[in-house]
Amino acid sequence: MHRLTVDTYAIQHSGKPSRQSIQSVNTHLISLYLVLEKGLEDVEATQAIGKVLEHVSEFVWLEPPVPNGQMTVLDVVKAVDFSEHQKLVEKWARDVWNAWSVYHYIVQSFVSKYNL
C-alpha cells in the first residue's frame, strides 16, 4: 500500500513544469501502471523505478488532467481499519490512474521499450 500511496499522492500533486516534476510524474505513473496493471509488488515496482531513472532524459511534461481524479488522500484517511485503508488506497490509485488515461499509451510504450 505504501508504493500506491506515494505514487498516487505524487501524481495528484504534480507541480509546475520543471525537471523534477517531469521526472516525478513520469516515474510515478510508470509505477502505478506496473502495480495496478501488471501486478508487480511494491518491491518489484521500486526496483523498476531504479531502471526507469536511467532514462529520465526521455521524459516529457505531461499536463495534469482536470480533474486529477475524483478521490484524494482525504478519502483514504477516513478508513476505520487496515482492510478498509487498503481498499481505499487501491480505489484512489485506480481513480487517479484512470484520470491520466490520455497518457497510458506513453507509459505502456516506455515500459515495453525498456522491458520493465
N, C-alpha and C positions, 0 to 999 in steps of 0.2 A: 504493500500500500504506500510505502514511503516514496518509491520511484514515481508512481502515478500522481501522488500529491505534489511532489516537486515539479514534475513536468507540467501538470495542468495549471498550477499556480503561475509558473514562469510564462506560459503561453498566454494566459489571460492578462498578464502584466508585462506586455512585450516592449513597452517603452517607445522611444522615437528611433528613427533610422540611425544606427551607429554600428561600428564594427562589433561591439559587444552584444548589442541587441540582435543583430543579424545572426551572429553565431548562436546565441541563446535560443531564439525562436526555432531556427532550423534544427538544432540539436535536440531540443525538447519535443518537437513534432516527430522527428525520427524515432525517438524513444517511445513516444505514445504509440506510434504505429507498430513498433516491434513488440510492445507489451499487449496492446489491445487486439491487433490484427494477426500477429504472428505467434502470439502466446509465449513469448520469452518471459522468463522470471526476472525479477529485479536485478540480480547479479549479472545475468547474461546481457540485459539491456545496458547496464552500466559499462560492461566490457566493450560492447558495441560502440558506445559513445566515445570511448577512447580511440577506436578506429576512425570514427566519424571526424574527430578533431584533426586528423591528419589531412583532411580535405576542406578545411574551412574556407580556403580561397575561392572555392566554387559556390559558396553560399551567396544568395541574393536577399535583398529585403523583401519580405512577404507582408504586404499590407494587412493588418488585422481585420477580420470580418466585423461587421456590425449587424447584430450583436455578436459579441465574442463568447457565445454560449449563453444559455438561459440560467444556468446554475453558477454559484460562486462558492468559495470556501465557507461562506456564512451558512450555506445549506448543509454543509458537512458537519459543522460544529454542533448541530442540533441532535446528532446521534446520541442515543441513550445507552448504547453498549457497543462493544467492539464489532459484533456482527453487523449491526446497522451502519457503523462507521465504514466498514469495508464495502458494503453495498452502495452507500452514498458516494464514496470516493470513486468507485468504478462508474457509477452513473454520471457523476460530474465530469470525469475524464472523457467518457464517451460523448457527452454533450459538447464539450469543448472541441474534441477531435472532429466531430461532425460539423461544427461551426466553421472549421477550416477546410471543409471538403473541396473547395476550389483548388487547394494546393496538394491534395492527396497524390495526384499523379507525379508531382515533383518529388515528394517524399519516397514514393514507391520506386521511382526511377533511380534515385540516389541509392536506396537500399539494394536494388538489383545490380547496379553498376559496380558497387563495392562489395557485393556478396556478404552483406551484414546479417 
